[in-house]
Each structure stands twice: as C-alpha cells, then as structure tokens.
Amino acid sequence: MKLRKKFTFIFVLYLMIFGLINAYILYNQISKSLIEELVESTALYLDRIQIEVLSLLAKGNVITLNNMVNDFKARNPNIAYMYIVDFDGNIVASTFTNGFPKALVGFNPPVNGGMSVKKFKADGSIIYDVSVPVYRGIGGEIHIGITSKQIEEKMFNIIGKIFLWSSLIVGIGTVSFFMSLTSLTMSMKNLENAIKKIIKGDYRSRVEVDTQDEIGMISTAFNRMLDKLEEEREKIRNYVERLRRLKNRYKMLVNSIQDGILLISSDGIIYSCNKASERIFNLSKSDIVNRKLSEIIRLDSVSTKGEVELSYDRDGETVYIKLFFLDLDKEGRRKIVIVRDITSDKAREEFFKMIRQYEKIAIIQYLIAGIIHKINTFLTRMMLGCELILSESKEELTKKSLERVVSNVMEIKHAIDDLLRYGRRIKINKRIIDVVEIVENSLKAYSFNKYNVKVIKKYNKPCKAYIDPLAIGLVIDNLIMNAIQAMPGGGTLTIEVQQDNSNILISIRDTGGGIPKEDLDKIFEPFYSKHKGKGGLGLGLTISQEIVKMHGGTIIVESELGKGSIFTIKLPRGAPFDQDTYS
C-alpha cells in the first residue's frame, strides 16, 4: 500500500472513530437530559393533582379518578401507565385494562414522604416509575410509568441527522486531505524517482524543489548529498586510475625481476606468482597458483622462515634454489616467498672446486711418484718383521711395544694407500652383487669389542645392485673406520641397508660427537680430517665420494653436535635392474 493511501486510510479511520465516540457520548447525554426533563415535568404534574386526588379519594369518587388517569395517559404518548393507591394500599384507579401487574404491587413506594424514581425493563424498553404520596404524612400513592421508547425514536432521528452531517463533513475532509496529501507525496515521488535514477547509475540526477516545507528541505539536503557524492566519486575515479597505473608498473617491475616471487595465503596456497617463477619451476601460471609450495618442491624438513637453500629434480635435472620467506602479517601465516635459481652459481662453485682438487691431485702425484713404492715396500717389510717377532715373543712389555709399532706402521701404510688410490685413476669393474654381502665383508675386518663399539644391523635382503664390489667395499670400510674414530670412548654403530625400485641406500650411523655445521661442506675436500694425528691424510672421504660419483650416486651427510653423524650412500641399482626384473 502506498504512503498516500495509508495516510488517507488512517485519517478516515480516525474521523470515523472520533465521530462514533462523539455520537455515543452525545446520544447518552441527550437521552439522559430528555428523561430527566420528562421525569421533572411528570413530577410537576403530580404536584398539581395531589390535592385533587386527595379530595376524590376522600369522597370515594373512583370513576373520576379512573377517568383522570386514562385521560392523562391518552394525552401523553411517553406515559406507559398510571395508577393510584388509596390510604389503605388498595389500587383504586389504573390504566391497566387486563389486570394489574403483580410486579408493580408494592414497587417503588415514595421515600421519606417525597418523590421516588426507579427504572425497570419491560417488553424490550426501559420504564421509569415515578411515585409521590397523595399527601405528605397521610398516605396513598400516585404512580406514573414513563417509557423510553418514544425518546429512543426521537434520539435515533437525531443521531441519523448527526451521522448524515458527519459523513458529509468526513467526505469533504477526506477529499481535502487527499488533495493535500497528493501534493505532499508528489514531492516524495520526485525524490523516489531521483533515487531510482541514481541506483541505475545516473549520478547527475537531481530532485526538483518546489516547496519550502520539510519535504523541500529533505530534497535540498538530498541534492547537496548528491553533489558531495559526485565530488567523492571523481576523487575515487582519480584514485582508481592512479592505482591502475601503479598496478601496471608493479606488474612490469615484478615480472622484470629475475627472482621468482610467490604470494602465499594463510592456508599455504599460492595465489599469485611472477614470470620468473614460471621459468624457475618450468611450470605455467595455472600450474603454480591454487597449489601449495610443498606440492611443487619438497619442503618436508625445511623451515619456512628466513633463508632456505635446497635442490629438487626438475624434469631429470637437479636444480638448486634459495628461498627467502617474508611475513605479510604479524602471525606469519601470509607470506611472500622469493625464489632464486642458484644452479649456475652451484655449477661454477663445483667447477672451481674441481679445478682446485685437480691441482692438489697433480701436486700429490708429483710428490709421491718417486718415493711411494719404496716407502710402501719398506713399511710392509717392517710390519711383517714386527708381527713375526710379536708372534714369537712371550714378554708382555715387548708385546705391548711391538703392538704399538705395528699400529703405527699400519697407520702410516693406510696413509700411503690413500695416496696410492688418490694418485692414480680409479677403475670401476661392475657386476651384479648383493650389497649386504659387501657390508658383511667390511664388518668382518674389524674387532669392534676392542673399540667398545656395539653394532646394530638393519638389512632388507636381498639388496642386489650392478656395482663394483671392491670400490664400494673401500667406501664402506672408510665410513666404518671414520665412525669408530668418532667414538673414542665407545658407542653404537648402526648399519642399515634399504632399497626401492631404483636405488640402494646404505646408512652408517655413529653416536660420536658430531660434525660442526661449518665443517660439513669441507669434509669431502682433500687433506681435511677431523682426527688429526690418528692415521690417514684426510683423503678417505674424497676418494669415497669419487667412487660413489663414478657409480652415479651421492653421499648424504647429516650430523648434530653431541648426538652423532649419519653417512648415507645413495647408489642407483644399475641398468640390469628395473621394476619387472626386481623381486
């Protein structure tokens, strides 16, 4: 329902309620006034005939009394009845032709010798019984019953006329109010039309102000609001245009950066990346966004704070990258990740490292070429002579001295052997063999009880591979010796051999002191040794790494100070082994 109809309906309803209430009040007031006036006129009449009635009663003239009451009733239509009671309480005159009603016997006697008025209902109308004594102090009663029927008929005529005039006034008022309201709602309609145009995007639309009332004031304020809104919209358009230009510059800048940039949401999902990220990961943008970084590269044991350097396999090629994690919020859930491809840096570093290694090899070859064989022969003879004496000697002191000599000679011979292996090209002769067999042969060469070392074996048999058993045995020997030397007070040596469809993993774990983090990158360099003065020249791990690389594998080192180290040899099983032939 529209506002105009609502106001009109409320106005008419108000007038009707107001009129009905006034009509009701008016009806009651007029009806009461008429009854009171009629009762009062009846009381005056009774006062006038009291002496006459007293005289007729005294004479016993009943006929005249009956004529009097009937004549009075005939002349007054508002009189329902009239009767006279003598001094003895007998009804001597009455207008009732069908017998006197029993209900009126003794009803409404005069009070204290004066007039009494009581009403009762009979035949659907109200009757007022007015009684006075014939004469004060003597007795007798005169009763006149006044009916309200005639009065009600007059009242209905009066109310009808009032209703007619009220309806006419309400109609005129309604039409006038409707016309005034039409003028009022027209201004509101203009305001509504202007709002609809603004909703559709016409912000230049304005409301016509043709009145100076409250609606006109609202329309003026609305137009001012639109002017202010238009100014703000112009500012916003300028801001948006500036932001668009800045966004384009930002995109050009981000895409020109050689490092990859990833934006990661609070749930770890990549929601934006630049061109460099596509190049580094060799993936399209659609293959990068809406994925987790851990789905693209392995981040199982990598911290997502600060700088992280790692490698991953990209289409068969090992790629080295460095990740820089920057927090976008205080909680550190939304991040910017900068991805830098350092593969070329790694390759350059490996090249120079290889050059330095070859320079050292050349120096070593030059130094040992003339003397190595003579020294080795001399040491061999010395060791055999000492062992012969040791086997025949029975003195404890002599035995201990010779054992120290043999131990020192063995250490020197071990160092010379390292030089021999490192100074000549290693030749690889591969064949199919069980790796567990190689490990067992290496373990047999050591007396672990002597070093107070407990050995734990974890094998998954069979673990066959296409490798050089002598070369790989040399690597395992070297790692076992290093593990023993890392536990001078004894400890636990754990050797584990595992395999999958393409690789063999040989892990050698000790419970020694561990390797400092800053030394982990140096342990494979020639002449580096943790155990200075304990035999060897620091070439064992260098030779081991070369042997494993010649098999297409790698040595992985994990170490923690105070807890020990783990050296893991990762070897490909070799060409003869694939998923169909392996069992």
FENJO-V870069 format. One record per backbone hydrogen bond with DSSP energy under -0.5 kcal/mol. CO is the residue of the C=O (numbers start at 1). NH is the residue of the N-H. Records with the same first field share a line. If there is no record, write none. Layout:
CO = NH, NH
This chain:
2 = 6
3 = 7
4 = 8
5 = 9
6 = 10
7 = 11
8 = 12
9 = 13
10 = 14
11 = 15
12 = 16
13 = 17
14 = 18
15 = 19
16 = 20
17 = 21
18 = 22
19 = 23
20 = 24
21 = 25
22 = 26
23 = 27
24 = 28
25 = 29
26 = 30
27 = 31
28 = 32
29 = 33
30 = 34
31 = 35
32 = 36
33 = 37
34 = 38
35 = 39
36 = 40
37 = 41
38 = 42
39 = 43
40 = 44
41 = 45
42 = 46
43 = 47
44 = 48
45 = 49
46 = 50
49 = 53
50 = 54
51 = 55
52 = 56
53 = 57
54 = 58
55 = 59
56 = 60, 61
60 = 62
61 = 65
62 = 66
63 = 67
64 = 68
65 = 69
66 = 70
67 = 71
68 = 72
69 = 73
70 = 74
71 = 75
72 = 76
75 = 77
76 = 79
78 = 80, 147
81 = 145
82 = 95
83 = 143
84 = 92, 93
85 = 141
86 = 89
90 = 86, 92
93 = 84
101 = 104
102 = 105
104 = 107
110 = 112
111 = 114
114 = 111
116 = 131
118 = 129
120 = 127
122 = 125
125 = 122
126 = 148
127 = 120, 129
128 = 130, 146
129 = 118, 131
130 = 144
131 = 116
132 = 142
135 = 138, 139
139 = 135
140 = 134
141 = 85
142 = 132
143 = 83
144 = 130, 146
145 = 80, 81, 147
146 = 128
148 = 152
149 = 153
150 = 154
151 = 155
152 = 156
153 = 157
154 = 158
155 = 159
156 = 160
157 = 161
158 = 162
159 = 163
160 = 164
161 = 165
162 = 166
163 = 167
164 = 168
165 = 169
166 = 170
167 = 171
168 = 172
169 = 173
170 = 174
171 = 175
172 = 176
173 = 177
174 = 178
175 = 179
176 = 180
177 = 181
178 = 182
179 = 183
180 = 184
181 = 185
182 = 186
183 = 187
184 = 188
185 = 189
186 = 190
187 = 191
188 = 192
189 = 193
190 = 194
191 = 195
192 = 196
193 = 197
194 = 198
195 = 199
196 = 200
197 = 202
198 = 201
201 = 203
202 = 205
208 = 210
213 = 217
214 = 218
215 = 219
216 = 220
217 = 221
218 = 222
219 = 223
220 = 224
221 = 225
222 = 226
223 = 227
224 = 228
225 = 229
226 = 230
227 = 231
228 = 232
229 = 233
230 = 234
231 = 235
232 = 236
233 = 237
234 = 238
235 = 239
236 = 240
237 = 241
238 = 242
239 = 243
240 = 244
241 = 245
242 = 246
243 = 247
244 = 248
245 = 249
246 = 250
247 = 251
248 = 252
249 = 253
250 = 254
251 = 255
252 = 256
253 = 257
254 = 257
260 = 339
261 = 274
262 = 264, 337
263 = 271, 272
264 = 335
265 = 268
268 = 293
269 = 265
270 = 290
272 = 263
274 = 278
275 = 279
276 = 280
277 = 281
278 = 282, 283
284 = 287, 288
285 = 288, 289
288 = 291
291 = 270
292 = 295, 296
293 = 296, 297
299 = 302
306 = 325
308 = 323
310 = 321
312 = 314, 319
313 = 315
314 = 317
317 = 314, 319
319 = 312
320 = 342, 343
321 = 310
322 = 340
323 = 308, 325
324 = 326, 338
325 = 306
326 = 336
329 = 332
334 = 328, 329
335 = 264
336 = 326, 338
337 = 262, 339
338 = 324, 340
339 = 260
340 = 322, 342
342 = 346
343 = 347
344 = 348
345 = 349
346 = 350
347 = 351
348 = 352
349 = 353
350 = 354
351 = 355
352 = 356
353 = 357
354 = 358
355 = 359
356 = 360
357 = 361
358 = 362
359 = 363
360 = 364
361 = 365
362 = 366
363 = 367
364 = 368
365 = 369
368 = 372
371 = 375
372 = 376
373 = 377
374 = 378
375 = 379
376 = 380
377 = 381
378 = 382
379 = 383
380 = 384
381 = 385
382 = 386
383 = 387
384 = 388
385 = 389
386 = 390
387 = 391
388 = 392
389 = 393
395 = 399
396 = 400
397 = 401
398 = 402
399 = 403
400 = 404
401 = 405
402 = 406
403 = 407
404 = 408
405 = 409
406 = 410
407 = 411
408 = 412
409 = 413
410 = 414
411 = 415, 536
412 = 416
413 = 417
414 = 418
415 = 419
416 = 420
417 = 421
418 = 422
419 = 423
420 = 424
421 = 424
427 = 429
428 = 430
431 = 467
433 = 435, 465
434 = 437, 438
435 = 439
436 = 440
437 = 441
438 = 442
439 = 443
440 = 444
441 = 445
442 = 445
443 = 446
446 = 448
447 = 450, 451
448 = 451, 453
449 = 452
452 = 491
454 = 493
456 = 495
458 = 497
459 = 461
463 = 435
465 = 433, 467
467 = 431, 469
468 = 472
469 = 473
470 = 474
471 = 475
472 = 476
473 = 477
474 = 478
475 = 479
476 = 480
477 = 481
478 = 482
479 = 483
480 = 484
481 = 485
482 = 486
484 = 487
486 = 513
487 = 490
491 = 454
492 = 494
493 = 456, 495
494 = 496, 509
495 = 458
496 = 507
497 = 460
498 = 505
502 = 573
503 = 500
504 = 506, 571
505 = 498, 507
506 = 569
507 = 496, 509
508 = 567
509 = 494
513 = 562
516 = 519, 520
517 = 520
519 = 522, 523
522 = 525
525 = 528
530 = 532
531 = 534
538 = 527, 528
539 = 543
540 = 544
541 = 545
542 = 546
543 = 547
544 = 548
545 = 549
546 = 550
547 = 551
548 = 551, 553
549 = 552
554 = 556, 570
556 = 568
558 = 566
560 = 563, 564
564 = 560
565 = 510
566 = 558, 568
567 = 508, 569
568 = 556, 570
569 = 506, 571
570 = 554
571 = 504
573 = 466
574 = 577
576 = 578
578 = 582
